[in-house]
Each structure stands twice: as C-alpha cells, then as structure tokens.
C-alpha cells in the first residue's frame, strides 16, 4: 500500500497486457464466463475483459488503486461492505478491496478463468 500512497507504481502497466490480447480465446457466449483477476490494482486488463462481455472480479489490497480504477474509467461503483472487504461493483466489474488471503470461495463465487498478469 505504501507504493500506491507514494504513487510509486512502476509495476502498473499503462496499456492492456499484450499476451492477454494475443492469447485470450474468443468465446461465443462470453457472458457465461466469470474471470478472476488477483492483485488487480487498476489494471486496464479488467476493462478489456469486461468490454468483451466477461464478468470480471478482482481483488486488490489498496483502496487507492480501486478508487483510481473506477474514477479513471468514469464508472460509478456501488460500494458495500462484505466481511473483511469493501466490494466495488459497476456493470460487469466487481473488485474486492482487502487482503487477498482472506478472500474465500464463498465470497468469490464460481470462477471460469483466472488472469494473473504477474504469474
């Protein structure tokens, strides 16, 4: 969180991940897919996936990053507290703001695919 506070976010990619755009499969029914993006930050990859009809769910520790994501894309999220998390939702994007290691299967729900840019 220190890095987000100090705006030292050299790890943030300012464009959609080229491997994502090159290798992500096209599905005939994307609305059926729920894609999990761990440690999502304010990644443009989430927006790219959502624009293709996927339900995108991320988790991010820093509220600065989560707020910046929605503000940067002019999205007005609904925010509610669920357990140890604040859940930010707008359209087909949901971000759990809190500790990744406290995210449970019950909170996350069914996931069809995972995209982790750092893996």
Secondary structure, 3 states (H helix, E strand, C coil): CHHHHCCCCCCCCCCCCHHHHHHCCCCCCHHHCEEEECCCCCCHHHHHHHHCCCEEEEEECCHHHHHHHHHHCCCCCEEEEECCEEEEEECCEEEEECCHHHCCHHHHCCCCEECCCCC
